[in-house]
Amino acid sequence: MRRALWFFVLVCSLLAGRVALSQEAWVQIEAHSTLLEAEERARAYGGAFPNVQGYAMSTGWYAVALGPYTAQEAGDALTRLKSDRLIPSDSYVTDGSRFRQRFWPVGATGAFGAPGIALADPADTATTTDPAAAPSEAPAVEAAAATPEPAAILPVEEPEETQAEAYASEARLDKEERMLLQTALKWAGHYPGAIDGAIGAGSRRSMGEWQAEAGYPVTGVLTTRQRAALIGAYQAELALFGFTTVNEIETGIEIDLPLGLVAFDRYDPPFARYAEKDGSGFQVLLISRPGDQNSLFALYDLMQTLTIVPIDGPREIGRNSFTISGMNGHVASYTQARLDGGLIKGFMLVWRPEDADRAGRVLETMKASFKPVGTQALDDSLGQPLSEPRADLIAGIEVRRPALSRSGFYLDAAGHVLTTTEAVKECTRVTLDGTHPADVVYSDPARGLAILKPREALSPMNHAGFRPDLPRFNSEVAVAGYSYGDALTQPVMTFGTLADIKGLDGETGVARLTLRALAGDAGGPVFDMSGAVVGMLLPREDKDGRVLPEDVGYALDAAEIAAALGQQGLAAVPTERSGAMAPEDLTRLAKGMTVLVSCWN
């Protein structure tokens, strides 16, 4: 009776264990013929999913699966992950009946036939010869327990398909699977065509390029195993990036964002900022603001002042859109924005230069998915203002600052600019009004002047008309200049008088002025009251330990300027202006002629 009761209890326990196991399920996503391949794929998926498991199978292959789940959870996970194209389309739910020894995660224990249960050493399961070691009333049960499990079936490397077999397996793909193949090829950088599911010459060429890169014989048709490797790598990296369709209500933007690389940080109008995640080195800014064409152009100029927008790189602006690309040794970024219906919407992606390949894939996905939605833009009241506002930040982002800023003025309708040599010496880059790059085409240190030529066509509102002679002593003059560098967007007018037509030490070619100019005014035009240019303001120089009074300045006179221009084949255009202009009219004339010259290093 006691033996029968013991047997009944043991059977019930085993049945209960089987019921518990039957409630577990897995989503099998891949199977590989070698352990090395399976471990590599499990490791790749492990970067995206926390529940990756790897098991040797009774077939001799190695399974990569997600789980365990309940049967219901497994079905839900399969549907969701396949619809998001994060796992292969041929993934399926399994009860694990073919799973044997667990090989992933590395170091985890597993068993044949019962995943997740530790496999005992065969030596420990042998029948003992010590009579005291086992109950004498249940020998049959002990013998059953001591029966060793069947040995694992060693994997058999299946031969690669022939080219004919590869064509045959490819022919069995449906349109969605062929589109997935093209998508994976595009992701790998080998397919520039449309994702249409039609395998033509372009697809064949792309497959051949991928085979060459991966070290396979180049045939132009992928075997089943090669397709699995290509698509598996694409899906694993896609899962690692964590692309998610984000419908940003506040900005009115819908876009696929790599939320495995970035995470929402805060609103800093006109930006919704997504900061790097886990040290990924990627950042995203969604751009959203109301505006018109002038606002778009102003945003174009603003973006190029940010430190995350490198100076060097292609950029293009049209009537209603712009793009900016740039890369240096520290950072790379891409920006696009478009004006539509009084709203400016766009985005910026920022990455490390060494991540260029990954960034290219992310950027293509973001470009293809970007879509303005709704009729609203980011509210300027959103976000937290800085407790201590800083002039070197715009919307919380550091602004690039020039090493030096001085003034200059347009010489002609072609946009040539005259400035002081102080503004351009030892500069790696020179800009006009902060954004327009210019080249130094002539420099005369003796006279203290330099001529700049913009790299792009500019159309100045006004340019200098020179007076052939200097006005009389003590007549009123005015200097237009960026007294405070780039802190102001318009030049400042400083009024004074002409004190002498030579320097204090008798120097010729310069005029001495009585006015209180600042360092940023150097290089600016000096006007008489008719609006004629009589010279260019020179920097203040204290010589031989002598410090000049604050209201003393020097200007290079028009005759010296004309001589320098003539040597370069340029003309100092004379003017016949006479009579005094109203101060507001002179200010308007000077504003259209004077330009901010910035030196960058």
C-alpha positions in Angstrom: 0.0 0.0 0.0 2.8 2.4 0.9 4.5 1.6 -2.4 1.4 2.4 -4.4 0.9 5.7 -2.5 4.5 6.7 -3.2 4.1 5.9 -6.9 0.8 7.9 -7.1 2.4 11.0 -5.5 5.4 10.9 -7.8 3.2 10.5 -11.0 1.1 13.5 -9.9 4.2 15.6 -9.4 5.5 14.7 -12.8 2.2 15.5 -14.4 2.1 18.8 -12.6 5.5 19.6 -13.9 4.5 18.8 -17.5 1.4 21.1 -17.1 3.6 23.9 -15.9 6.0 23.4 -18.8 3.1 23.3 -21.3 2.1 26.8 -20.3 5.4 28.2 -21.5 5.9 29.3 -25.1 8.6 30.9 -27.1 8.7 33.0 -30.3 11.3 31.3 -32.4 12.9 33.9 -34.6 15.9 32.2 -36.2 17.6 28.7 -36.5 21.2 28.2 -37.6 23.1 25.1 -38.5 26.2 26.1 -36.5 26.6 27.1 -32.9 28.9 30.0 -33.8 26.3 31.6 -36.1 23.5 31.1 -33.6 25.6 32.7 -30.8 26.4 35.7 -33.0 22.7 36.2 -33.9 21.6 35.7 -30.2 24.2 38.3 -29.2 22.9 40.8 -31.8 19.3 40.3 -30.8 20.3 40.5 -27.1 21.2 44.2 -27.7 17.5 44.9 -28.5 15.5 42.3 -26.5 16.0 41.4 -22.8 14.6 37.9 -23.2 16.7 36.3 -25.9 17.2 32.5 -25.4 19.3 30.1 -27.4 18.7 26.3 -27.5 20.2 23.3 -29.3 17.4 21.5 -31.1 16.6 17.9 -31.5 17.1 18.4 -35.3 20.8 19.3 -34.8 20.2 23.0 -35.5 20.3 25.9 -33.0 17.3 28.0 -32.3 17.3 31.7 -31.3 14.0 32.5 -29.5 12.3 35.1 -27.3 10.7 34.1 -24.1 9.4 32.3 -22.2 5.9 33.6 -22.4 2.5 32.2 -21.8 0.9 31.0 -25.0 -1.3 34.2 -25.1 1.7 36.5 -24.5 3.7 34.6 -27.2 1.0 35.1 -29.8 0.7 38.8 -28.9 4.4 39.3 -29.1 4.7 37.5 -32.4 2.0 39.7 -33.9 3.4 42.9 -32.6 7.0 42.3 -33.5 6.3 41.0 -37.0 4.0 44.0 -37.7 6.9 46.3 -36.6 9.2 44.3 -38.7 11.6 43.8 -35.8 11.7 40.0 -36.3 11.7 37.8 -39.4 8.4 37.3 -41.2 8.7 33.5 -40.8 9.0 33.7 -37.0 6.5 31.5 -35.1 5.3 30.4 -31.7 6.6 27.1 -30.3 6.2 25.1 -27.2 9.9 24.3 -27.0 9.4 20.6 -27.4 12.4 20.4 -29.8 14.6 22.5 -27.5 17.4 20.7 -25.7 20.5 22.2 -24.1 20.5 26.0 -23.6 23.5 27.8 -25.0 22.4 31.4 -24.6 22.7 33.5 -22.4 26.3 32.3 -22.0 26.8 30.5 -18.7 23.0 29.8 -18.2 21.9 26.3 -17.4 19.5 24.4 -19.5 18.3 20.9 -20.2 17.3 18.5 -22.9 13.6 18.3 -23.3 12.8 20.7 -20.4 14.1 24.2 -21.1 15.2 26.1 -18.1 15.7 23.0 -15.8 19.3 22.3 -15.0 20.7 19.1 -16.5 22.4 16.9 -14.0 25.8 15.3 -14.6 25.3 11.7 -15.9 27.6 10.4 -13.2 25.1 11.7 -10.6 22.2 9.9 -12.2 23.7 6.4 -12.2 22.1 3.8 -10.0 23.8 3.6 -6.6 25.2 0.3 -5.2 24.8 1.5 -1.6 21.6 -0.1 -0.2 21.3 2.7 2.4 21.3 5.4 -0.3 17.8 4.5 -1.7 14.4 3.6 -0.2 14.0 -0.2 -0.5 10.2 0.3 -1.0 10.5 2.1 -4.4 13.2 0.4 -6.5 11.2 0.7 -9.7 10.9 4.5 -9.3 14.6 4.8 -8.5 15.5 2.8 -11.5 13.4 5.0 -13.7 14.9 8.2 -12.3 18.4 6.8 -12.9 17.8 6.2 -16.6 20.0 8.7 -18.4 18.6 11.1 -21.0 19.5 10.4 -24.6 22.7 12.1 -25.7 22.5 15.4 -27.7 22.4 15.0 -31.4 25.4 16.6 -33.0 24.6 19.3 -35.6 25.1 18.4 -39.2 26.3 21.2 -41.4 23.9 21.4 -44.3 25.5 22.1 -47.7 25.0 25.5 -49.2 22.4 25.7 -52.0 23.4 25.5 -55.6 22.7 28.5 -57.7 19.7 26.7 -59.2 18.4 25.9 -55.8 18.9 29.5 -54.7 16.8 30.7 -57.7 14.2 28.2 -56.8 14.0 29.3 -53.1 13.9 32.9 -54.2 11.0 32.2 -56.5 9.0 30.9 -53.5 9.2 34.3 -51.8 6.0 36.4 -51.8 6.0 40.1 -52.7 6.3 41.2 -49.0 9.3 39.0 -48.5 10.9 40.3 -51.7 10.3 43.9 -50.5 11.9 43.0 -47.2 14.9 41.7 -49.1 15.2 44.9 -51.0 14.8 46.9 -47.8 17.6 45.0 -46.1 19.8 45.6 -49.2 19.1 49.3 -49.1 19.8 49.3 -45.3 23.2 47.7 -46.0 24.0 50.4 -48.6 23.7 48.3 -51.7 20.3 49.0 -53.2 19.4 52.6 -54.4 16.1 51.6 -56.2 12.5 51.6 -55.2 11.1 49.1 -52.7 8.7 47.4 -55.1 9.3 43.7 -54.7 10.4 43.3 -58.3 13.7 41.5 -58.6 15.3 43.0 -61.6 18.8 44.0 -62.8 19.2 46.6 -60.0 18.3 44.1 -57.3 20.7 41.4 -58.8 23.5 43.9 -58.9 22.9 44.9 -55.3 22.8 41.3 -54.2 26.1 40.7 -55.9 27.7 43.7 -54.2 26.5 42.4 -50.8 27.8 39.0 -51.5 31.2 40.4 -52.4 31.3 42.5 -49.3 30.3 39.5 -47.1 32.8 37.2 -48.7 30.4 35.0 -50.6 30.8 33.9 -54.2 29.2 36.6 -56.4 26.2 35.1 -58.2 23.6 37.9 -58.0 21.1 35.5 -56.2 21.1 34.9 -52.5 20.8 31.4 -51.0 18.4 30.9 -48.2 21.2 31.1 -45.7 22.5 34.3 -47.2 19.1 35.9 -47.2 18.7 34.9 -43.5 22.1 36.5 -42.7 21.3 39.7 -44.6 17.7 40.1 -43.3 18.7 39.0 -39.8 21.4 41.7 -39.6 19.0 44.3 -40.8 16.3 43.3 -38.3 18.7 43.1 -35.4 20.1 46.5 -36.1 16.7 47.9 -36.7 15.6 46.5 -33.3 18.7 48.0 -31.7 17.8 51.4 -33.1 14.3 51.0 -31.8 12.5 52.9 -34.5 9.1 54.1 -33.3 6.6 56.3 -35.1 6.3 59.3 -32.9 3.3 61.6 -33.3 4.6 64.8 -31.6 1.4 66.6 -30.8 3.0 69.8 -29.5 5.2 70.3 -32.6 2.7 68.9 -35.1 5.2 66.4 -36.5 5.0 62.7 -37.2 8.3 60.9 -37.7 10.0 57.6 -37.1 12.6 58.2 -34.4 15.4 55.8 -33.2 14.2 55.6 -29.6 16.9 53.0 -28.9 19.4 55.8 -29.4 17.6 59.0 -28.2 15.1 59.9 -25.6 12.9 62.9 -25.2 14.6 65.6 -23.1 12.6 68.8 -23.2 11.0 71.6 -25.2 13.2 74.6 -26.1 11.1 76.5 -28.8 11.5 76.2 -31.7 13.0 72.8 -30.8 11.7 69.6 -29.2 15.0 68.1 -28.0 15.7 64.3 -27.9 19.0 63.8 -26.1 21.4 60.9 -26.6 20.5 57.6 -24.8 23.0 55.4 -23.0 26.0 57.3 -24.6 24.8 56.6 -28.2 26.2 59.9 -29.4 23.0 60.7 -31.4 20.7 63.7 -30.8 17.5 64.7 -32.6 15.9 68.2 -32.7 12.4 68.5 -34.1 11.9 72.1 -35.5 8.5 73.7 -35.3 7.5 77.4 -35.4 5.1 79.7 -37.1 6.6 82.1 -39.7 7.0 83.4 -43.2 9.8 83.4 -45.7 11.8 85.9 -43.7 11.4 83.7 -40.7 12.7 80.7 -42.7 15.7 82.7 -43.9 16.4 83.9 -40.3 16.2 80.3 -39.1 18.6 79.2 -41.8 21.1 81.8 -40.5 20.4 80.9 -36.9 21.1 77.2 -37.3 24.5 77.8 -38.7 25.6 79.6 -35.6 25.1 76.5 -33.4 28.1 74.5 -32.4 26.4 71.3 -33.5 26.3 72.6 -37.1 29.8 72.4 -38.4 31.0 75.2 -40.6 32.1 73.1 -43.5 29.6 71.1 -45.5 27.0 71.5 -48.2 24.0 73.7 -47.6 21.1 74.9 -49.8 18.3 77.3 -49.4 15.3 78.0 -51.7 12.1 80.0 -51.6 10.4 77.7 -49.0 13.0 75.2 -47.7 16.6 74.6 -46.7 19.0 71.9 -45.9 22.3 72.1 -44.0 25.0 69.4 -43.7 28.3 69.5 -41.9 31.0 67.4 -40.3 34.2 68.2 -38.5 36.5 66.1 -36.3 34.1 66.2 -33.4 30.5 66.3 -34.6 28.3 65.8 -37.7 24.7 66.9 -38.4 22.0 67.2 -41.0 19.2 69.8 -40.8 16.1 70.3 -43.0 13.2 72.6 -42.7 10.3 73.6 -45.0 7.8 76.5 -44.9 4.2 75.5 -45.6 1.0 77.4 -44.8 2.6 79.8 -42.4 4.4 77.0 -40.4 8.0 76.0 -40.5 8.6 72.3 -39.7 11.8 70.2 -39.9 14.3 68.2 -37.9 18.0 67.9 -37.2 20.0 64.7 -36.6 23.4 65.0 -34.8 25.9 62.2 -34.5 29.6 61.4 -34.0 31.7 61.3 -37.2 32.8 57.7 -36.5 29.1 56.7 -36.6 28.6 57.9 -40.2 27.4 54.5 -41.5 24.8 54.1 -38.8 23.8 57.7 -39.1 23.2 57.3 -42.8 20.7 54.5 -42.1 18.9 56.5 -39.4 18.8 59.6 -41.5 17.2 57.9 -44.5 14.5 56.4 -42.2 13.8 59.8 -40.7 13.7 61.6 -44.1 11.3 59.0 -45.5 8.9 59.2 -42.5 9.0 62.9 -41.7 5.5 64.4 -42.1 4.1 67.7 -40.8 0.6 67.1 -39.3 -2.1 69.5 -38.0 -2.2 73.2 -38.1 -0.1 74.1 -35.0 3.5 74.9 -34.2 5.5 74.6 -31.0 4.2 77.1 -28.4 6.9 79.5 -27.3 5.7 79.2 -23.7 6.6 75.5 -23.5 9.8 74.4 -21.7 11.7 75.7 -18.7 13.6 79.0 -19.2 17.2 79.0 -18.0 17.6 80.3 -14.4 20.4 82.5 -15.7 20.0 83.4 -19.4 23.2 83.2 -21.3 24.0 85.0 -24.5 26.1 82.0 -25.8 23.0 79.8 -25.8 20.0 79.7 -28.2 17.1 77.5 -27.0 19.6 75.8 -24.6 22.1 75.0 -27.4 25.6 76.4 -27.4 26.2 79.1 -30.1 29.5 79.2 -32.0 31.4 82.4 -31.3 33.9 84.1 -33.6 37.4 84.8 -32.4 37.0 88.4 -33.5 34.4 90.7 -35.0 35.0 94.0 -36.8 33.2 96.1 -39.4 33.5 96.4 -43.2 31.5 98.0 -46.0 30.5 97.1 -49.6 32.6 98.6 -52.4 30.4 97.6 -55.3 27.3 95.8 -56.5 29.3 92.5 -56.8 29.7 92.4 -53.0 33.4 93.2 -52.5 34.0 94.3 -49.0 36.6 96.6 -47.6 37.8 96.1 -44.0 40.8 96.4 -41.7 43.6 93.8 -41.8 43.0 93.3 -38.0 39.7 91.7 -38.8 41.1 88.9 -41.0 44.7 88.1 -39.9 45.3 84.5 -38.6 41.7 83.5 -39.4 40.8 80.0 -40.7 37.5 81.3 -41.9 35.9 84.7 -42.6 32.2 85.4 -42.8 30.1 88.4 -43.6 27.1 89.0 -41.4 27.8 85.8 -39.6 26.8 83.3 -42.3 28.2 84.2 -45.7 31.8 82.9 -46.2 34.3 85.2 -47.8 37.9 85.0 -49.0 40.6 87.5 -48.4 41.7 88.5 -52.0 44.0 91.3 -51.0 45.7 92.4 -47.8 47.9 95.5 -47.3 49.3 95.6 -43.8 51.1 98.9 -44.5 47.8 100.7 -45.2 45.9 98.5 -42.8 43.2 97.4 -45.3 42.0 94.1 -46.7 39.5 93.3 -49.5 37.1 90.4 -49.2 35.2 88.6 -51.9 32.1 86.6 -50.9 32.0 83.0 -52.1 28.3 83.3 -53.0 26.6 86.1 -55.0 25.4 88.9 -52.7 23.3 91.9 -53.6 24.0 94.7 -51.2 21.4 97.3 -50.7 24.0 100.1 -51.0 27.7 100.4 -51.7 30.2 103.1 -51.1 30.4 106.3 -53.2 33.7 108.0 -52.4 34.3 111.7 -52.0 37.5 112.6 -53.9 38.7 115.1 -51.3 38.5 115.4 -47.6 36.0 117.8 -46.0 37.2 120.9 -44.2 38.5 120.9 -40.7 36.0 120.6 -37.9 33.2 119.5 -40.2 30.9 116.8 -38.9 31.5 113.2 -39.8 29.9 109.8 -38.8 31.2 106.3 -38.5 29.0 103.2 -39.1 30.1 100.1 -37.4 29.3 97.0 -35.3 30.5 98.6 -32.1 29.4 95.6 -30.0 30.4 92.8 -32.4 27.6 90.4 -33.1 25.6 91.4 -30.1 23.5 93.7 -32.3 22.1 92.9 -35.8 22.5 96.4 -37.1 25.4 98.9 -37.2 25.7 101.7 -34.8 26.2 105.3 -35.9 28.8 107.3 -34.0 29.1 111.1 -34.8 32.2 113.3 -34.4 34.3 115.8 -36.3 37.3 115.8 -38.7 40.2 117.2 -36.5 43.0 117.0 -39.1 44.1 115.6 -42.4 47.2 114.0 -41.0 48.2 112.1 -37.9 49.6 113.5 -34.6 53.1 112.6 -35.7 52.6 114.1 -39.2 51.5 110.9 -40.9 50.0 111.3 -44.3 47.2 109.3 -45.9 45.2 109.3 -42.7 42.7 111.7 -41.1 42.4 112.3 -37.4 38.9 112.2 -36.0 37.4 113.4 -32.8 34.8 110.8 -31.8 34.3 107.9 -29.3 34.5 104.8 -31.4 34.8 101.2 -30.0 37.0 98.3 -31.2 34.2 96.7 -33.2 33.8 99.9 -35.3 37.2 99.4 -36.9 36.9 98.8 -40.7 33.6 100.7 -40.9 33.0 103.5 -43.4 33.5 107.2 -42.4 30.9 109.5 -43.9 30.5 113.2 -44.4 27.0 114.6 -43.8 26.1 114.2 -47.5 26.5 110.4 -47.2 29.8 110.3 -49.2 32.5 108.0 -47.9 35.7 109.9 -46.9 37.6 107.0 -45.4 37.7 103.8 -43.4 38.1 103.8 -39.6 41.4 102.2 -38.4 41.9 100.2 -35.2 43.2 102.2 -32.2 46.9 101.6 -31.7 48.8 102.8 -28.7 52.4 103.3 -29.9 55.6 103.6 -27.9 53.7 103.5 -24.6 51.6 106.4 -25.4 47.8 106.0 -24.8 45.6 108.2 -26.9 42.5 109.9 -25.4 39.3 107.9 -25.9 37.9 110.5 -28.3 40.8 110.3 -30.8 40.6 108.0 -33.8 42.2 107.6 -37.2 40.7 106.9 -40.6 42.5 105.8 -43.8 41.5 108.5 -46.3 39.7 107.9 -49.6 42.8 108.6 -51.8 44.7 105.8 -50.1 41.7 103.5 -50.5 41.4 104.4 -54.2 45.1 103.6 -54.8 44.8 100.2 -53.2 41.7 99.3 -55.1 43.3 100.4 -58.4 46.1 98.0 -57.8 43.6 95.1 -57.7 41.6 96.2 -60.7 38.8 97.6 -58.7 37.5 101.2 -58.7 36.7 103.5 -55.9 33.3 104.7 -57.3 33.1 108.5 -56.9 29.9 110.2 -55.8 28.6 113.7 -56.4 26.6 113.8 -53.2 26.3 117.3 -51.7 24.3 118.9 -49.0 23.5 117.5 -45.6 21.3 114.4 -45.2 18.9 114.0 -42.3 20.4 111.7 -39.7 17.8 109.1 -40.2 18.5 109.0 -44.0 22.2 108.7 -43.3 21.6 105.9 -40.9 19.5 104.1 -43.5 22.2 104.5 -46.2 24.9 103.2 -43.8 22.8 100.2 -42.7 22.6 99.0 -46.3 26.3 99.4 -46.8 28.0 98.3 -43.6 28.6 94.6 -42.9 29.8 92.6 -39.9 33.1 90.9 -40.6 33.8 87.8 -38.4 37.0 85.9 -37.9 36.7 82.2 -37.0 39.3 79.7 -35.7 
